[in-house]
């Protein structure tokens, strides 16, 4: 009798993997450490092949198991995972399972920040090709579900986190993109070296004909150029490259072999900031190597309005614009947001679940760009101490998002801008950064409506 496959984690990835395996006739133990609501149809499907939902139980389950598939949130250091490895049971992730079931083309996109914007852009560019294309991974559905019906000549743009990449085995992206690397997820990876090694897995299985796009302006990413097994293409917004994707007087330029093409100028874009220029360069390169026409790349860029929760314009109230940057869950992302507002005069709402990353660089920029810093959440005390040390003059403490937005509204005047850019995770007060961003936008909408009634 065949042994079962244990899928660890009952989230989007875990449920997607369990469904695909069960449809393929596998007996699946869908495992979680704590009770979690599961779709009744999935329970029924698992039962048909001898599988079930399992809550707790630990190592004894491994007696029945031939493979363990991890959801991204499950660390390789987990005791159950460690025991599986000790027994010689194959342990991999949902991204690897998706790869086994897909024969099409993959663009893999990773980095500390900018993944969602870049993947969304690439997805819209791929949609101009005369074939099926989708996006998946950290964006959209689980990869296993996205590739389920995709034919062999299709293109998948996959947003891949370090958590997904650390468990790949044979996964191969024909086009790999690494945007940047800054301190994040160190509670999981412990060191920057381990974090970077997980990111580099995105190109480890490439063939000589494959392409990796690396950020020439990021010193850590730049140091990985000699590790790439396929063709290396740099992208840069600071340097005019002899070959690569770069900016020249605001123009986005492709220079590769016999091609030299100006795509458009940054003034043509509806998104702004140096970080977005890097995202655009990476997306241009990925789409170019996938065969998208330069004119179609340009059309997508000119029409693109950005992604929700990333420096997302929300409303203007009494001449003061409000921006939702809830996706800024680390200090580097918030730094990029602050830099995007060239004129400063910001009222910044920050704080949440503290990732304990250094704050000196961010607070030095806050001092120069921010008129008032409003802090909330678990991180507020440490952020307050760092802001005082940096010489930030006006710091306010609040207990809720509503109090933060109402305070910002009370003090904001032209030419100021109100920016939610927390530099923290959201789990102290919200289910995730999307819930935090929606809460911010709802409160701003209420304030805007009340002002219109006056």
N, C-alpha and C positions, 0 to 999 in steps of 0.2 A: 504494500500500500504506500502511495506517495505521501511524503510528509507535507505539512502545511507551510505557507509563507506567513510570517508575522509582520504585519504593517503596524508600526509604532507611531501613534499620534492620530487623533480623530479631528483633524482640521480639514481645510480644503485639499491639501496635498495628500494626506493620508486616506481620506475617503475616496478621492479620485483614483489613487493607486489600488485600493482595495476593490473598487468597482471593476476596473480594467482586468485585474488578476482573476476575479471571480467569473467575469464574462469569458475569460480564456480557459475556464474549467479548473482553476486552482482552488484548493481549500485555503481560505484566508482567515487568520485570526487578527481581527482589527483591535489593536490593544491600546489602552490608555491608562494612565496612572490614577485618574479620577473620573467620576461620572461625567458623561457628556452626552447631550442630545444627539441622536443619530436618526437619519431619515429611515422611515419604515420600509421603503422600497429597497434600500441598501441592505437592511437586516434580512429581508426575504431573499435577496439575491445571494448573500453570503451563505445562508442556510441551505440553498439548493446544491451547493458544492461541498457541503460538510463544514463550512466555516461558521464563525460567530463573532459577536462583540465580546471582548474580554476586558474587564476592569480590574486591574491589579493582578496579583498572582505570581509575578516575578519569574525567577529563573527556572522553575519547574516546567514552564511552558516551552522552554527551549528543547525539551526532549522530543517534542512533536514537530520541530521546525527545521526546514532545510535552508531557509534564507530569511534575513531580516531586512525590511525596507523602512528606512527612517524618514519621517517628516522633517523639514528643515529645522524645526524648533528643538529636535532631540539631539543632544550632544553625543559625540563619540565617547565622552568620558562617563556617560550614564552607566551605572552598575550593570544593568541588564545587557546593555550593548557590549560592555567589556567582557562579560561572561560569554556572550555569543562569540566574540572574537577569540577568546581563550579556547573555546571548544572547536574552533575552526569553521564555524558557520559563516557563510558569506554575508557581509553587512554592506549595504549600499543605500542610495537615496532614490527619491521619487524621480529626480531628473534623469538618472541612469535608466530607470524602468521605462520612462518615456522614450529615451533614445533607442532602446531595444525594439520598440514597436513603431519606429518611424524611419522611413527610407528617403525622406526628402532632404532639403538643404536647411542648415541652421546658421543663424547669426546669433552668437552669444554675447551678451553685453553685461559687464560688471564694473564695479567701482564703488567707492564709499558713497559718493553723491552723484546725482544726475542720471541714474539708471532709468528711472521711469520716464523722464522727459525724452531721453535719447531713444529708448525702446519704442515709445509712442510715435516719435518722429519717423523712425525706421519703418515701423509698421505701416504708417500712412504712405511712405514712399514705396514700399513693396506692393501696396495695393494697386499701384499703377502698372505693375507687370501683368502680362497676359497669362496668369496662373493663380492658383489658390495661395493665399498667404494669411498668416495669423500672428498674433502676439500671445505670449504666455509666460509662465514662470511666476515671478513675484507680482506680475501684472495680469489681470484677467483670471482665467481658470487655471487649475493645475495643469502642468505640462502634459501629463498622461491623458487628460481629457481633451486638451487642445489638439493633440496629434492623432487622436483616435480615427478620424475620418479624412485625414489629409493625404492626398495622393503623393506618388514618388517625386513628381516634378515641382512640388510646392516649396514655399519658403516660410520658415518660422523665425520670428524675432523673439528671442528668449531673454528676459531679464533674470539674471542669476546672482544670487547672494553668495557670500562666502560660505554660508551654512549649506547651501545646495552643492557648491563646488567641492567642498572638502570630502564628499562621499562618492564622487564620480570615479568610474573605472575605465570604461571604453568610450564614454561620451565625447563626441567630436564636433566642434563648431568649425565649419568651413571658413567662416569669418568670425574672428574673436575681437572684442573691443574691451580695453581697460581704460576707464576714464580718469581715475585718480586713486590715491590711497592716503587717508588720514586716520587719526586715531578713532576707533569705534569698535564695538563688539569685543573689547578686550576682556570682559568677564567670561566670554566664551573661548576666545583664542589665546588669551593670556599675554601674548607678545605680538608686537608688530610683525616680526619675522614669520610667525605662524599664520597670522592674518593674511600677510602678503602671499605666502606659499599657497594658501587656499585659493586666492584670486588667480594665481598663475596656473592653477589646474585648468583654467578655461582654454589654454592653448597646448596643454601637454600631449594631447593625442592628435595634433594636427599633422598633416602630410606636407611634403614640400610645396605642393601647389596651393595650399591654403594661405590665408592672409590673417595677420594680427595687426590691429590698429592700436598704437600706444601713444599716450600723451607725452609729447616731447618736453612740455613745460613742467611736468611733475617729476621731481628728482628721483623719487623712489621708483615710479613706473618707468622712467627713462633707463634706470639701471637694469631693467629686465630685458632690454633689447637683445642682448646676446643669448638669451635663453629660448628665443622663439624658434621653433623647428621649421616653420613655413616662411612665407614672404613677410617681411616687416614693413609696415607703412606708418610713419609718424604723422601725428597731427599737432598743430601749434597755432596759437593765436598771437604769440609773441615773436616768432622767428619766421622769416621767409626761407622756406626749405628748398633745397635743390630738387627734391622729390618728396611728395607727400601731399597732405591737405593742410592749407594754412590760410592766414589772413594777411592781406596787403592793402593798407589804407582803407580798412573796413570791408574790403571785398573778400568773400570766401572763394578760395582758389583750389582747384584740383590740378596737381602736376604729377603725372605718373606715366613713365615711358613716353609714348608719342602723344599723350593727351595733355593739353594745358587749357583749362576752361575756367572762366569766372562764372560762378553760380548766381550770386546776387550780392548785395551789400547789406551790412548789418542794419542800415536805415530802413531796409525793406521788411524787416522782421517786426512782429507784434510782441515778441518776448525780448527781454533786455537783460543786461548784466554779463560780466565776463564769464561766469560759470555757464550761462546759456550759450555763449559763443563757442565754448569748448564742446558742449553737447551737440551743437549744430555741426561743428567740424567732424566730430565722430560719426554722426548720422550720415553726413554727406559721404564720408569714406565708405561706410558699411553699405550704403545703397549703391554707390558707384561700382563696388566690386561684385555686387549682386546683379548688376546689369541694368539698373534703373537709369533712364535717360537724364542727362543734366537738366533739360527743360522741365521734366517732371519733378526732379528734386527741388528746383527753384520754386515751382508752383506750390508744392507742399509747404515749403518754408515760409512763403509769403502769406499763406492762409492760416498757419498754425497759431493758435491763441494760448498755448501752454496747457499744462495739466492741472487738474484740481489740486488745491492745497500746496502748490509750489509757486510762491510769489504771485498768487492769484488775486487780481483786482476784484474787490467785492462791492464797494459803493463809494460815493463821495457824499459827505455830510457837512453842510456849512462850509464848503470849499476845501474840506480835508479828505483826501483819499484814504481808504482802508484796504489793506492787503492781508490775505490769508496765506501764511507760509508754514502751516502746521506740519508739513512734511519735513521741516528742519528739525530732525531728532538728534542732531549732534552739533557741536560747536562750529565745526568747519562749515557745515551747511548754513548756519546762521551768519557766519563771517561773510560767506558769498552773498547772502541776501543783503547784508548791510552795505557791502561794496557796490551792489547793484544800484543803490540810491545815491547818485553822485553828489547831490546837493545836501545830503544829511537831513537835519531837522526832523528826526524820527522820534516818535513815541513808541518804544519797543515793549511788547508784552512777551516775557520769557519765563521759563521754569517748567517743572514737571517732574518726571522720574529722573533722578540724577544718574548719569552714566559715569560720573567721577573722572571725566577727562579734564585736562588742564584748562584753565579759564583765562590765563594772562593775555594771550593774543586777542581773544574775543573782547575782553573788557577794555583793552587798550583802544580797540576800534569803537566800542560803545562810547567811550569818553569823547571821541572826536565826531561821531555821527549822531548820537542820541541825545535829545533834549531831556527826556524823562524815561527812566527805566522802571517798568512795572513788573514785579516778580510775584509768582504764585507757585504752589505745589511743593513737593518734598524737597526740591533743590533750592528753594528760595533762600534759606539761611546761608548756604555755601556761596551761592551766586551773589548775595548781598555783601558778604565779606570780601569777595574778590572785586566787586564793583567799588566798594569803599577804598580798598587798597589801590585800585587803579586811578582813583580820583574822580570817579563819576559823581556829579554834583547832586542830581535829583533822582532819588531812588524811592519808590513807593512799594509797599507790601500789601497784597490782597489775598483773600481766601478762596475766590472762585473766578471763573472766566467771566461771569456776568459783572462782577464787581470790577474786574480789570478793564473790560470794554467800556463800562459806564464811566469809570474814572478817566480813561483815555478821551472819551467824548467830552467830558466836563472841562478838561484842560486844553484840548487841541484847538489850535487856530492856524489859519493860513500863514506861512507856506509849509506847515508841518504835515507829516504823513504818519498814520497809525499802522504799525506792522506787528502782526503776530508771527514771531519766529522763535520758538521756544528753546532751541538748543538742547532739548531733552526728549526722552520718550514720554508717553502720555498715560501710562498705566496706573498712575496714582489717582487719576481723576476720570479717565475715559477708557473705553475699550480699545482704542487705537488712535493714531493721528487723524484718520478720516473723521471719526466722531468728534474729536477736538476741533477740527477745522469747521465742520458743519455747525457746531455749537457757536463758534465765533461768528460765522456768517449769519446765523439766525438772529443773534443778538444785535449785530450791526443793522440787519434789515429792519428789526423792530425800532431801533433808534432812528433810522432814516425815515421810516413811515411816520413816527411821532413828530419828527421835525417838519415834515411836509404838512402836517395837520395844523401847525402853529400859524 
